């Protein structure tokens, strides 16, 4: 079972999240930075863990390429990786979450 690192978003990362209207973000160091008020929010933790699972499945280059491409071409809400993450967000049994401990420790 993989237990991801969730850290409170502060400084520049928090500013970026606030400006973008996001609660959390997976960074290239595989750390999830999350607004403190959402640290124990299960759906958001599942959403971010699904991105880590996508990363593991696709590899670093393909994951980041598809995330950026999806945002630029399809828009955030229609990006295929975001659609899949939203499905995992609402389904604790989603296959992407099988190997991830998304619950707060």
C-alpha positions, 0 to 999 in steps of 0.5 A: 500500500502506497501512502502518499505525502500530503503537505499543507499548501503554503506560500507560492503554492497556496497562492497558485491554488487560490488563483486557480480555484483548486484545493490541491495539486500533485507536484513533480516531486510526487508530493500532494500540496493541499489547502489546509482546510482540505487536509482531511477531505476524503474526496480530494485526497482520492482525486489526488491519489488517482493522479499519482496512480495515473502517473505510475501507470503512464510514466512521468513523461506521458503523465505530464504531457497528457495533463498539460495537453488535456488542460490546453486542448480540452480544458480542465473539466474535459481533460480525460485524466481529470474526468478519470480523477473525478470518477475516483473522487466519488468512488472509494473502490475505483481501480486507480485507488487500489494501491493507495492509502488516501485516508489521513494518517 
